[in-house]
Amino acid sequence: MKFRCTWISGLLALTALGLGGCPSQPSGEGPAPNATATGAPSSEGSDAALFEKQTDGGVKPARDDVLLLAYSNDPNTLNALTASDNVSNAFQRQVYESLGQTDYNDPDNILPALATGWEFDEETLTFTIHLRKGVKWHPMSLPNGTALPAKEFTSRDVKFSFDCVLNPHVEAAHLRSYFEDPDAEDESQRYKIKVTIVDDYTVKVKWTKPYFLAKEFTLGSVPMMPRHVYSVDETGEPISYDFTSKEFADGFNTHWANKLMCGTGPMMFKSWNRNERLELVRFDDYWGKPFYFSQLIMQCIPNTNTMVQQVLKNDLDWSAFPEKDQWLQSKSNANVKAGKVKLVDFDYPGYRYIGYNLNRPIFKDKRFRWALAHATPVRQMIDTVFKGLAMPVAGPFLPGSTACDDSIEPVPYDLEKARQLLDEAGWKDTDGDGVRDKEIDGVRMPAFFDMMIFADSRAFKTIAEMYQEDCRKIGVKVQLSPTKWALMLDKLNAKEFDATMLGWGTGWQKSDPFQLWHSSLADVPSSSNFIGYVNPEVDELINELRVTMNEEKQKELYHKIHRLIYDDQPYTFLFSEKQTAGYDTRIENVKFYRIRPCIDSREWFTNRPRLLGQ
């Protein structure tokens, strides 16, 4: 269950998709080149009872079958609380779990996961949560090879997980924002929840004020973290006995286990070789329905052409086709025609945009930002690059959702209007070099900025060049800086950029705009409001929305927020694209859903096993 936004780059939305299930901006040092979990069991010698169970697909698990997927760039961290990009989420999805999980068939419903059930007291705003007994953490060893004692998941892990999120020094601002109260008068009132342990299998979560997504963020947004792993240093000694301290946060942000994973899910971490592959193996002692595949291998393939060719040759089980023309051309591929590979397209909740660092003087006047929006050929981008498999968006809420005010039209492409706005804002070409300039705070500045784009996407390089060319026509010079994904995240976290082309994966219907648009996060490192957007009127509406339970009133507030953000144009909103992909037809029971990641590999099974080396 994730209602918060996550990063999607020009390529990463689906390259690692197919890992549906429960549960992220990374920072700090990345993992070592090779990370391996010691003492990790495989399916060999498993209890025969495992193979009598049924998977979510309604079949018995395979004794030996490998699911082969791919991803394009390594994340900075595997820490489930500090990571917020799609690749990290795909890595973690079968490893970490939350107290509850979204019902894929009914996204408004939350199903039990690590919690067996819960009650909510409307008068005291308190959830009483009953934990599942007998849930085991995956085996884990210290860096020196010393095995940590086997542990059962208990209420101490729940309290620890929330303590980590609520520590202001932990690099989880994107998640913490949902629990913060921007109206708090002092530090003691900073967070809207208080978590208390009743006994080993009972936890209470009390909200100090109503929140319209309280159920979702109590039960589904926080991946549970192993206290016995993340509370100790490399030698097994406690980092700090105070999980609210900066000392603890510093140790958590750079923790030795950030290059490993230890969860309660159906698959467990085996190894991660950066720039090569991640490998998971089935966890035989999993409390729930087993994963069908005995191994899950995700290969690092930065080149999209290579990735596509591998799935067309049946060397991958699933892959995105980021380039729409390539997906269309692949319909004539021999394996596609022969029924060995199936091509699919489907809706994906998310949108693309160009975001402007509003702390840069050049972007402070919204007339400049509106001029850029008018100079952006969105329809041409959709037709020529995305082959019509996208729709323009006019704001941060998806067209057709209750949050979106569909009466707001996307900004029309109009170069004359763009030039007019620049003239009105005082941008003139005073030296005849073709680039406008203006005196700002006593300094004459050219209409020039650098735009950071994801280095490994051909499609987004093409649309960035289209944007660059039309900006040139109105006297604005744009320099493109292709950047690797991990470095992009570092620069965004530190706000060291002028502009960037990116995407957000969002909730299909309700979502909390606080994470992206509230000014209390504008200056917070690693927050999702990385552009530094500040609008007090938007703040007030967001604050009201968060305590409004009436759905009609919620809709009214969403629409007002939509209009104000549209009027400010802090992003040039581009489009929401359909996702295109292909998969090996040995994979059966592939279904599509309205919520990310839109497919659920827990349901998959095969009629032809894939073994390593074959």
N, C-alpha and C positions, 0 to 999 in steps of 0.2 A: 504494500500500500504506500504509494508515494504521490502526494499532491503537490509537492514542491517542484519547482522548475529544475531541470538539469541541462547541462551544456550539451548541445549537439553541434558538431563541426560540419563542414561541407561534406564530410565523408563518413563520420562516425555514427550517424543515426542508426544504421542497421548492419554494419559489417560484423558486429559481434552479437547481433540480435538472435533470438531463439532460445533465450535463457529465462523464460518466464518464471515468476514466482516472487517470493518476498524479497525485501529491500532489493548527489552526494556532491568547492574548488580546492583541489589539492594544493599543498604547498610543502616547503621543506625539502630535504634531500630525498632523491629517488632511491629505489631499492638498489642493492648491490647487483652486479651483472648476473649472478646466479643465486637463486633462492630455492632451498629445498627443505621440505619438512621431513624430519627424521622420525622414525618409528611409525610411519603412516602405513596402515594395513591396506592390502588390496582385496579384491573380491575372491582371491584364491583361498580355498579352505573355509569359505564362509559357511555358516550354519545353513543346513538344508532348508530351514524354515524361511529364510530370506526369499528363496525362489518359489515359495508357495504363495507369497503375497502378490497382490495386484498393484500395478502402477496406476497413475492417474489416467492412463489410456485404457485401463481395463484389461491389461494383459500381464503376464508374469515377466519379471525382469530378465534381460539377457545375461547369460553367464559371461560371455565375452563379446562385446560389441563397442566400438569406438565411435563417438559422435565428433566429427571434425568440423570446426568452425574457423573463423578468421577474424582478425582485428588489424587495424592499420598502424597504430602508434601506441607505445606503452604509456600508461598513466604515470603520474609522479609518485603515487602512493596507493597501497591496497587497504589503507585504514578506512573502514566502512563509515566512520563518522565524519572524517575530514574530506573524503573524496566526493565530488559532485558531478563528474563527467560520465558520459554514457559507457565508455569502455570500462571504467572502474565498476560501474553498476553491473555490467554484463559479466565481468569476472566474479563478482560477489554474489550474484543472484541465487545460485544454488548452494552457497556456502552459509550465508547469514540469513537469519529469520527475525521477524518482529513478533510482537504479542498476537497480532491478528494479521490477516491478509485479505486483499480485495477479492471479492467474488467476481471472476472474469465475466460470468454470464449476467451479473447484476452489479455493476460497479458502485451502486449506492449501498451495497451490503458488505459487511465485514465478517469474514469467517474466522473461527478460532484457529490459532496456530500454536505458538508457545503458551498462549493462554487457552484454557478450556472453556472459559466463560467469564462474564463480568456483569456487574450491576451498576447502574448510574443513579445517584440520588440527586434529583433536580433541585432540591432545596439547598443542599450543601455543595452542589456541583462536584461531587466526589465519585470517582470510579473505584469500585472494589473489584480487583482482578484476581482470578484464580489461575494459578500456573499449572501447567502439565507436569506431572511427576515422572521421574525416570528418564528425563531428557539428558543426553550426554553431550558434552563438548567434544569436539574432535581432539585426537591426541596432539600434543604440542611439546616441543623441546626447547630448551634455552639454546642460545648460539653456540655454547660449548658442547652441545650434545646431551646434556643432562635432561632427562625426561621430567616434565612437570607432572605432578600427581593427577590421575584421572579425576575429573570433576563432573558433578551433576549441575545442571542449570537450576538456579534457585532465585529467590527474590533479591539476594545480594547482588546478583548480576544485573537485574532490572534497575535497582537503585544506582548501581555503578554506571550503567549506560546513560541514564538521565543526568547523573552528576557530571559526567564528562561533557555532555552536550551543553549543560548550563554553566560550565566553567568559562568565564569570559575570555580566558587566554587560550582555550582550545580552538584550533582553526576550523570551527564548524559554524561560522556565522550564518551561513546559508540555511542551516537547520535550526539554530538557536533562535533566529528571528521570530519564529512562530510562537515561541514561549515567552518572549519579552514583552513587557508592558511599556510602550513609549510614554505613558502618562505617569509612570512611577515617580513618586516624590523623593525617594531615597533608595539606596542600594538594596535595602532589605525588601523592597517591593518590586525589584527589577523583573522578577520572573512570575508568571501567572500560574505556575504549578508548584505543588509541593508533593514530593514522593516519600512515602513512609512504608516501612516493612512491618507487616503484621505478624507473619511467621514465614517459614521457609518457602511456602507456596501461596502466599497471599500478599498482595501489594495494594496500597491505596494511593491514588493520584487525585489530588484535590486542585481544582482550578479556582483562582481567587476572583475571577470575573467570568461572565459568560463568553464563550467563543464559538462561533458558528461551525468550526471544524474541529471542535474539541475531541470528538470520538475518533476521527481519523488520525489526529496527531498524538493522541494518547496511545492508541493501539497499533497503528500501522506505520508511523513515520520514522521511528527510531529503531535501527537494527540493534539487536542485543549483542553486547560485547562481553567477552570472557574476563571477569574480574581477576582471575588467578593468573592471566597472561598479561593484560595491559596495566596492571598495578605494580608490576615488578620490573627491575632493570635487567641488564644482560646477565647478571650474576644470580638473579632470583631474589634480590633484596628489594624491599618496598621503595618505590620512587619517592613517595610521600604518603603520610597517613591522612593528609588533608586533600581530598580530591577536588576541592574548590580553589586550591592554591596555584600560583603561577609556577612554582617548582614542579608540581605534578603535571601541569599543562605542557611545560617545556619537554618533559620526559615523554609525554603521550604523543605530542606532535612529531617527535623524532624517534619514536619507539622502534626497537629492533624488530618487532613483529609487523611493522608496516610494509615489509617486503614479503610477508607471509600472510596466511589467513587462518583463522580458527573460529569456526562457527558451530551451529547445531544442525545445519541443513543436510539434504540428501547426498551432497557431494562434498568431498574434503580436498583441501589443498595438497598437492604432491610436489610441484616444482614450478618455478617461473624463471625462465631464461630471457632476460630483456632482449628485445629485437629478434627473438626466436619463437618462443611459445610459452603458453600457460597450460599446465596439465592438472586436471582434477580426477580423483578416483571416487568410486561409490563408497559411501560410509555405511558399512554393514549394520551398525548399531543405531541407525536412524529411527526415530520414534514413529515416523509416519510412513506414507506409501513410498516405496523405493523409486529411485530414478531408474528408468529402463536401461540406460547405457551403463556399462561398467567403467568406462573412461570418457572424459570429455577433454578434448585437446583443442586449444585455440591457437592457431598459427599467426605469427606476426607477418603480415604481407602489406607493406606500405604502398605498393604499386596496385592501383585499382584494376588495371588491365590484367595483371597476373591473377588477381583474386577472381575476377570474372572468368578467365580462361580455366582456372582450376575447377570451378563449379560446373562449367560446361563440359569438362572432361571427367566429371564424377570424382574428382580428387578432393572436393569439399562437399559436405552435406547441405550447407546453406550459405548463401552469400548475398549481400546487397549488390545492386547494380546502380552505383551512384550516378553514372552517366546515362541519361534517358535514351539517347540515340543508340548507345551500345545495347541497351535492353531491347529496344525495338529491332535492331539488326539481328539480335540473337534468336529471334523467332525463326530464322531460317537455318539455324545451326542443326547439324545432323542429329545430335543427341536430343535436342528439343523435339525435332520432328519424329524421332524414333520413340519418344515417350520416356527417355532415360532421365531427362531434366525437365522440370516444370517451371515455367515463368509465371510470376504473380505480381500484381500491384494492389495496393490497399491504402486506406487512409491512415495517417499517422498524426497524432495530436502534437503539433508543434508549429513554429513559424521561424522564418529567416528575417534578418534585419541588418542594418548598418547602424552601429551604436557610436555615439560621439562623447568623448571625454569632456564633460561640461565645465571642468575646471580650466580647460584651455581657453584663452581669451577669444580665439577665433570663433568658438561655438557658443558664446554667451548670449548673443543676439539671436532670438528665435527666427528672425527674418532670414538669417543666413542658413539656418537649418531647413526652413521651408523652401528656400531656393534650391538646396541640394535635393530635397524630396521631389520637387517639380522636375529636376534634371535627371531623375532616375528612371530609365526606360523599363519599368517592371513588366509590362505586357510583352515587350520584345524579348526580355529575358525568359519569360515563361514559354513563349512560342518557339524561339530559336534554340534555346539551351535545354529546356525541360519538356519540349515537345507537347506542350499543352497539359502536362500532368502536374499542374499546380494551379492555385487560385490566389489572386492578390488579397492581402490583408490590410486592414485600415487601423490596426491597433493591437494591443497585447492579448486580446481574447479571440478565440477561434470563431470564424463565421458559422452561424447556425447554433452556437451555444447560447444559453440564457444570459451569460455575462456579456456577450457581444451586442452592441447596438448596431444592428444591421442597416440602420438608416444612414450611418456614417460611410461615405464613399471613400475608397482609396484615393490618395493624392494623384491628380491627373498629371501625365507627362506634358510639360509645357515650358519650353526653353525661354520663350519670351516673358512669361510670368516670372521665371527664375531670375532673368536679367533685371526685370523691373524691381523685384524685391532686393536684389543686391544694390541697385542704384539707390533705393530708398534708405538702405542701411548704411550708405556712405562708402561702399566699396567701388572704387574707380581705378582704371588702369592709368596711373599718372605718368608712368615712364615708357609706355608703349611696348612693353615686352609681352603683351598678351595675357598677363596675370594681374588681376585686380589687386589693389592694396588699400590700406586704411590706417590712419593713426589711432592707436589704442593705448590709452594711458601714457601718452607722450612718445610712443614708439611706433614708427611706421612699419606695418606688418604686411607681408604678402598674403593673398588668399591661397595658402598652401598648407596641406597637412599630409601626414603619413597614415596610410590605412593598412593595418595588419590583417592578413588573410591566412587561412589554413593552407599550408604548403602543398599538401598531397591531394588536392581535389582539382581536377581539370575543369570541371563545371564551374566551380566558384572562382577560379582564376579567370575564366572567360567572362562571367558576369561582372567581376571586379573591373576588368578591362573595359567593358561596355560603360560602366559607371564612370570610370576614369576619363573616357573619351568625351562623354556628354558634359562632365564637369569642365573639361577643357573648353568646350564650346561656349560656356558662360563666364569664362575667365577665372576659373578655380583650378589650381594645379593639385593633383592627387598623386602621391607616390605610393606604389604598392609594395608591401613588405611581406612576401611569403614566409611563414614562420611555422616551425614544428609545433605540434599540439601541446606538448609539455611546457615549452617555452611560452606559448601563448597564454596558458593558464597562469604561469608565474607573472607575466607582464600585466595581465588583467587583475590578479590579486593585488599587485603593487600599484595599480593604476598608472603604469608606465607606458602609455600609448596615447595617440591622438584619436584615431578612429579604428573600428574593427568590423569585420563582417562575420556574423555568427548566427546561431540559432538557439532557441529554447524549446525543449520538450516540456509540455504542459499537461495539466489535467484536462479531461475532455469537457467537463462542465464546471463545477465549482473549483476555484482555486483562490488562494490568498495572495492578493497583489502586494502585500507588505514586503515580501522577500526582494522584489525587484524595484519597487517604486517608492517606498517610504524613506523620507529624508533622514531618519535616525540612523540609517545604514549607509548614508552617502559617503561618509569618511571612514568607515570601518574596513580595515584590511580584510581581504578574502570574502567580503560580502558580495551578494549578487547584484547590488546596486553599484556596480563598478564604474558606471558612467558619472556618478555623483549627482543624480537627479534630485532636485529639491523643489517642491511645490506645496506650501502649507495647506492649500485647499484640498489637494489630493490626500495629504496626510489625514486631515479631518474626516474625509469620506472613508478612507481605509479603516481608520479607528472605529468609525460608526459601523461599517460593514462587519467588522470582526465580532461585534456584540449583538448583531441583529439576527434574530432567528426566523423572522417572517420572510418567506421566499419572495413574495412580491416586492417587499421593501429592499431585499437584497438585490433583486434585478434592477430596481431603480438606482441604487447606489453604484452598482457595477457600470451602468450606462453613463452616469455622471463622471465616474473615474475615466472611463473610455474616452469621453469627449474632451476632458481636460488634457489627458496625455496626448491625444491626437492634436489638439491645438498647440501643444508645446513642441511636438515633433522631436523629442530627445533621441529617438531612433528614426531612421528612415525605414518604415515597415515595408517588407518585400512581399513574401508569399508563404503559403502553406503548401508543401508539395506532397504528392502521393509518393509512397515508397515503392520502389521496384526491386525485385529480388528473384532469385532462382534457387531451386533445391533439387537434390538427388531424389528421384522418385522411389528409391528404396525406403525413404522416410514416409511413414503413414500417419494419418490422423492429424494433419496440419490444419489448424483452425485459426481464424482471425478475430480479434476482439477490439473493442473501442478504447481500451486503456493500454498504456505503454507496458511492455514493448510490443503489444498487439498480437503476439503469438506466445505460446506456452510450451516449451520443449519437455515439460514434465508429462505431457500427454502423448508425446511422440513415441513410436516404436517402428520396427523395421521388419521387412520380410527377407532381407539379405544382410547378414552381419558383415561389418567391416572390421577386419583384424589388422593390427599394425604389421607393416611389411607386406601387405597383400593389396 
